[in-house]
């Protein structure tokens, strides 16, 4: 696996700060107040409920991580680098198994897709805002697989399981999506499940799918730094 050019993992000491994460243009990855579970989810692209055998400190110990990668390193490479870092710092050993899990399949809705081909070869990603119970998301240069992976994060209050791309659509697209996420204002706009077919020509179909489960075989707790 590729490795970061340099990386530092430290126990998180500050109080009452929110979790943060930034990938900077110069290739630096900065994560603050994150748990081992968070790091595993990023490194292996799995949900928390797809991590088996994790000790209690995976949720209680918090860390700051600063790592240097080559400028423009793609997300897949950053994930592999994080896997290497977890092995180095935590002696993490694991294996993956495929098990049937409740999931949403992202499929084409009746009437066909309503997608706009990406306008520019910018780094793929999404930006969101949430004015007064509504949610607006702009995604740029996204593949369907990348969009499916992002959906549970963008609509975390509604989508409670993994989303898998089964559209068969190739290429990358610019997408805008608007929906109501606050139940108190649900009458003022569509839910995420209504917005997807109307605005993008896609829909979520609840299915049992074979998905990877990460099983922890060995891990060591990060030692407190010497004083």
N, C-alpha and C positions, 0 to 999 in steps of 0.2 A: 504493500500500500504506500502511496505517496505520504510524505510528512511535511508539516509546517517548517518553514525556514527557522523559526524560533517560536517558542510558546512558553507561557507562564500560567500556572494554575495555583490560585491561592484561596484559602478559606475566606469566605465573605464575613466582614466584621461590622460594617455599618448597620444602622437600625432603620426600620420603617422606610426602606427604599424599594421602589418597584423593580421587578425584573426588567432587564433591558438587553437588547442585542443589536449590533450594528456591523454591517460588512462595509468597510470603507474602500474608496477607489484605489488606494495604494496597496491593497491586498491585505489589510489588517482586519482581523475578526475580533470584535470586542463584545464579550458577554458578561453581564453583571447580575449578581444575586440569583444564579441559576442552580438547580439541583442536578444530581447525577441522572435522575429520570429525564430532565430536560435535555441534558447532553446526549443521552442515549436516543431520545426521540429524534434529535437533529441528526446524529451520526448515522442512524440506521433507518430513518424515515418510517418510524412506526408510532402508533398511538400508545399511550401509557398502558392501556389494558392489553396490549400485545407484548408486554415485557413480563416474563415469568421468572420466579426465583430471586427477585430483588429484595435485599435486606431493608430494614426500616429506615436506615440512614440515607437511602436514596431519595427520600422526600424531606428529611429534616436538615441535612447538611447542605449549606449553600456555598457557592464558589464564584470567584471572579476569574474569567479566562481572557487572556489577550494572546492572540496568535498571529503570526506573519505568514501570509501566503503570497505567491506571485501575483502581481496585478492582473485583474481580469480572470482569476481562476474560476471556473464554472462551479455551480452548486454541487454537482456530483463529486468533483474533486475535493471540495471543502469537506464534504461528508466523509470521504475516505481518509482525509488528513485528520479529522476529528476521531475516527476509529483508531488511527495510529496513536494519537495523543492519549486516548483513554487506556490503551494497552500500556503505554509508557508510564503514565502517572498513577494508574489504579490497578495495574496488572490484570486488566479485564480480559477474561476469556469467556467466550459464549459460543453458542451454535444457534442456527435458525431451523425452525420446523414449519411446515405448512399445515394449517389447521382450518377447518370450516369456521367462519366467523360471520356475524351479522354485519352487513355492509350495504352501501348504496352503489349501484351501478349507474354511471353517467352514460346515458344513451340519447339517441336522437329522438326528439319529440315528433308527434304527428304534425305533418306539414313541412318537415325538414329543418335543417339548421339555419340560423339567422346570424351569420358570423362575418366579420370584416377582417380581411387579410391584413396582417401586421404592416404598418406603414413604414417602419424603420427598424433596422437591426440593432435595437437597443437591448441592454440586458433585460431578460424577462423578469417581471415582478408585478405586484399589485399595490395600489394605494387606496385607502378607504377613509371615509368620514361618516359620522353618525349624528346628523342634526335632528334633534327632537324626536327620538324614537325611530327614525328612519336610518337606513344604511345605504351608502353609495360606494361602489367599488369600481375602480379603473384598473384594468389589467392590460399590460403591454407585451407584445411579442411572446405570448404564452401558447404552448402546445396544449392539447386536450389533456394529456397526462399530467402536465404541470398544473393546469387549472383544477383538475379533479383533486390533486393533492392539496391545493390551497383552500378549497371550499370549506372543509371542517374548521379551519382557522378563521376564515373570514365570516363564517356564520356559526360560530361555536355554540350559541344559545339554541340553535335549531337542529344542526346536524351533529348527532351524537355518536357517529361511527365513521369508519373509513369510507372514502369515496374512490372508486376504481373506474378508470376510463375504459368504456367498452363501446365508444362511438365509432371506432374505426376511422376517424377523421385524422388526416395528417396535416402537416404544416403548422404555422404559428399565426396567432390572431390578436387583434386589439378588441377588448370587450368591456362594456359598461353594464353594470347591474345595479338596480335599485329595488329595495324591498323594505318591509316593516319588520323590525326585530323586537319591538316592545309590544307585549300582548295588550297593553292598555290602549295602544293606538292602532290595533290591527285592522280596524274598520277603515282606516285612512289610506290603505295601500295594500299591495300584494305581499304574501309571505314569500320566503325564498323558494318554496316549492311551486308557487304560482308564477313567480317572476322568471325563473329559468326558462320554461317553455315559451312564455309570451315574448320575452326580450331577446333570448339567444337561440330559441328552437331546440333546447336541450331539456332533459328531465332526469329525475333521480328515481330509480327503481329499486325497492328494497329486496335484497337477495341474500342467500347464504353463499359466500365465496371462499375459496381457498386462499388464505392470506398468510404472510410470514409472521411467526411468533418468535421473538428473541428470548432465548433461555440462558440465564446467567449460570455459568459453570464455576467461575472463580473471580473474585474481586477483592481488593484490599482498600480499606478506608484511608483517605489521605491524612497523613500525620500532621499534627499541629506544628507550625514553624518554631524553631528554637528561639528562645528569648535571651 
